[in-house]
């Protein structure tokens, strides 16, 4: 590309930044990444109550994972081009990585539920619903970064509440398992519960990153 062409593109990016378009673009890309993670959680939830077969869900999750990788890559490319971002670039990278970790653990949960093959997955229904709720609240928080930054904290707290719900359900179910007889399915379920707990913890990390970033922005 010629020097004139590069200069022209820089002016376009600068003009977009001044008009707020770049910030909006970044927010939309983060929301898109959250939406893909949510699709993974919905798919995992559909296996828990038998609406989707485990093998089919595992195959479909591969596609969802690729969509998540593409969404993250697009965000990274955008961050290299824009001049102004709604929060620090470092925080955006951390937020994106945490969202990606949520999807990675959901992928592992779906794969392991197929590999381990416990008879019943209904124990995962409520934790996965809590994850879906938490992702919805996280998406809402991200959407408010530009137009209503003062309300981001409320949405983030709602995300954290969902994460706490996942942990509570995990602990309650473990208590039930440990009170019963030790069987192979008990061990299988415990492994899958631990995976769901990891999903909740990664989602909580995403919420914390966003809360910290908004606090820095306010100073």
C-alpha positions in Angstrom: 0.0 0.0 0.0 1.3 3.5 -0.9 2.2 6.1 1.7 -0.8 8.1 0.7 -3.1 5.2 1.1 -1.8 4.4 4.6 -2.2 8.0 5.6 -5.7 8.0 4.3 -6.6 4.9 6.4 -5.1 6.5 9.5 -7.3 9.6 8.9 -10.3 7.4 8.6 -9.5 5.6 11.8 -8.9 8.9 13.6 -12.2 10.3 12.3 -14.0 7.1 13.4 -12.5 7.5 16.9 -13.6 11.1 17.1 -17.2 10.1 16.2 -17.1 7.2 18.7 -17.4 4.5 16.0 -14.3 2.7 17.0 -15.4 2.3 20.6 -18.8 1.1 19.5 -17.1 -1.5 17.2 -14.9 -2.8 20.0 -18.0 -3.1 22.3 -19.9 -5.0 19.7 -17.0 -7.4 19.2 -16.8 -8.2 22.9 -20.5 -8.7 23.0 -20.2 -11.0 20.0 -17.6 -13.1 21.9 -20.0 -13.3 24.9 -22.8 -14.4 22.6 -20.7 -17.3 21.3 -19.9 -18.4 24.9 -23.6 -18.2 25.6 -24.3 -20.5 22.6 -21.9 -23.0 24.1 -23.6 -22.8 27.5 -27.0 -23.3 25.8 -25.7 -26.3 23.9 -24.3 -27.8 27.1 -27.6 -27.2 28.9 -29.5 -28.9 26.1 -27.5 -32.1 26.7 -28.2 -31.9 30.4 -32.0 -32.5 30.0 -31.7 -34.7 27.0 -32.8 -32.4 24.2 -29.5 -32.9 22.3 -27.5 -36.1 22.2 -24.0 -36.0 23.8 -22.2 -37.1 20.7 -24.1 -34.6 18.6 -23.4 -31.8 21.1 -19.7 -32.6 21.1 -19.6 -32.3 17.3 -21.6 -29.0 17.4 -19.4 -27.6 20.2 -16.4 -27.9 17.8 -18.1 -25.5 15.5 -19.0 -23.1 18.4 -15.4 -23.2 19.6 -14.2 -22.2 16.2 -16.7 -19.3 16.2 -15.4 -18.2 19.5 -11.8 -18.3 18.3 -12.8 -16.3 15.2 -14.6 -13.7 17.4 -11.6 -13.3 19.7 -9.2 -13.0 16.7 -11.4 -10.3 15.2 -11.4 -8.4 18.4 -7.6 -8.6 18.7 -7.2 -7.3 15.1 -9.5 -4.4 15.9 -7.6 -3.5 19.0 -4.5 -3.2 16.9 -6.2 -0.7 14.5 -8.2 1.6 16.7 -6.8 4.6 18.4 -9.3 4.9 21.3 -10.9 2.1 23.3 -13.7 2.2 25.9 -11.4 0.7 28.5 -7.7 0.0 28.6 -6.5 -2.4 25.8 -4.8 -4.6 28.4 -8.2 -5.0 30.2 -9.9 -5.7 26.9 -7.4 -8.5 26.2 -7.9 -9.9 29.7 -11.7 -9.7 29.4 -11.5 -11.4 26.0 -9.3 -14.2 27.4 -11.5 -14.8 30.3 -14.6 -15.1 28.1 -12.6 -17.5 25.9 -11.7 -19.5 29.0 -15.4 -19.8 29.8 -16.1 -21.3 26.3 -13.0 -23.6 26.6 -14.3 -25.1 29.9 -17.8 -25.5 28.4 -16.2 -27.3 25.5 -14.4 -29.6 27.9 -17.6 -30.2 29.9 -19.5 -31.3 26.7 -16.6 -33.5 25.6 -16.2 -35.1 29.0 -19.9 -35.7 29.4 -19.7 -37.7 26.2 -16.5 -39.5 27.2 -17.4 -40.3 30.8 -21.0 -41.2 30.0 -22.8 -40.9 33.4 -26.3 -42.2 33.3 -27.9 -38.9 34.2 -26.9 -35.3 33.5 -29.8 -33.5 35.2 -27.5 -32.4 38.0 -26.0 -29.9 35.5 -29.3 -28.2 34.5 -29.3 -25.6 37.2 -25.6 -24.7 37.2 -25.7 -24.2 33.4 -28.8 -22.1 33.7 -26.9 -19.9 36.2 -24.0 -19.7 33.7 -26.4 -18.6 30.9 -27.9 -16.0 33.3 -24.4 -14.8 34.2 -23.4 -14.4 30.5 -26.6 -12.5 29.8 -25.7 -10.1 32.6 -22.1 -9.8 31.4 -23.3 -9.0 27.9 -25.6 -6.3 29.4 -22.6 -4.9 31.3 -20.4 -4.7 28.2 -23.2 -3.1 26.2 -23.5 -0.3 28.8 -19.8 0.6 28.8 -20.3 3.6 26.4 -23.8 4.8 26.9 -24.4 4.1 30.6 -21.0 3.4 32.3 -22.5 4.1 35.8 -24.7 1.1 35.6 -22.0 -1.4 34.5 -21.2 -2.2 38.1 -24.8 -3.3 38.8 -24.7 -5.7 35.9 -21.3 -7.0 36.9 -22.6 -7.7 40.4 -25.5 -9.7 38.8 -22.9 -11.7 36.9 -21.0 -12.4 40.1 -24.3 -13.5 41.8 -24.8 -16.1 39.0 -21.2 -17.3 39.5 -21.9 -17.7 43.2 -25.0 -19.7 42.4 -22.9 -22.1 40.3 -20.5 -22.5 43.2 -23.4 -23.1 45.7 -25.0 -25.7 43.4 -21.6 -27.4 43.0 -21.1 -27.6 46.7 -24.6 -28.8 47.4 -24.4 -31.6 44.9 -21.0 -32.7 46.1 -22.4 -32.9 49.6 -25.2 -35.2 48.3 -22.7 -37.4 46.4 -20.4 -37.8 49.4 -23.3 -38.8 51.6 -24.1 -41.7 49.3 -22.3 -44.8 48.3 -19.2 -44.5 46.2 -19.9 -45.7 42.6 -18.3 -45.2 39.3 -21.0 -42.7 38.3 -20.3 -40.8 41.5 -16.7 -40.2 40.3 -17.9 -39.3 36.8 -20.4 -36.8 38.1 -17.8 -35.3 40.5 -15.4 -34.6 37.5 -18.2 -32.9 35.5 -19.2 -30.9 38.5 -15.7 -29.6 38.9 -15.7 -28.6 35.2 -18.9 -26.6 35.7 -17.4 -25.0 38.8 -14.4 -23.9 36.6 -16.8 -22.4 34.1 -18.3 -20.3 36.9 -14.9 -19.2 38.2 -13.8 -18.1 34.7 -17.0 -16.2 34.3 -16.4 -14.5 37.6 -12.9 -13.5 36.5 -14.4 -11.9 33.4 -16.8 -9.9 35.6 -13.9 -8.8 37.9 -11.8 -7.7 34.9 -14.6 -5.5 33.7 -15.4 -4.1 37.1 -11.7 -3.2 37.6 -11.5 -1.6 34.2 -14.5 0.6 34.8 -13.1 1.7 38.1 -9.8 2.7 36.4 -11.8 4.5 33.8 -13.6 6.6 36.4 -10.4 8.0 37.9 
